[in-house]
Each structure stands twice: as structure tokens, then as C-alpha cells.
Amino acid sequence: MVSEILFGMDESTLAYDLQRAHSADIWFLRARFWFWGIVSCVSSFMIGQALAVLGVNTLSIAWNGLVDFWNHLW
């Protein structure tokens, strides 16, 4: 239901498209997956390192937020 709304296709349409897909199409899908996977991993690593250099402690911020939320519930 959600995929039909977001992507405009259902499972049978996707299965039909994958059956008719050319091997080059599959190669380009894999290449795009690997490219964006590597780009996102490297960029998230660089952002994390930049935050650490700037002195932003994301783990303590998340933990304090969770503790404050828990204490607010009770």
C-alpha cells in the first residue's frame, strides 16, 4: 500500500520489470547502489569526525536526552 503510493508500482509490476530487465540494467543498479553506499559511508564518517574535532559529543547528547525524556515521563 505504501509502496504503491510512494513509488507508483505494486509487487506484480516490479516482478514483471525485473523479469524483463536487461543484464546491463541490473549492472547499473548494482553500480549505483555501491557508489551511493560508499559515498554515504565516507561522508557520514567525515561528518562524525568533524563533530568530534569540534567537541560535539553526540553520544552524551543522545544519552542525556533519553534520560531527560524518561524522567519527564515519571
Secondary structure, DSSP 8 states (H G I E B T S, - for coil): -HHHHHHS--HHHHHHHHHH--HHHHHHHHHHHHHHHHHHHHHHHHHHHHHHHTT--HHHHHHHHHHHHHHHH-
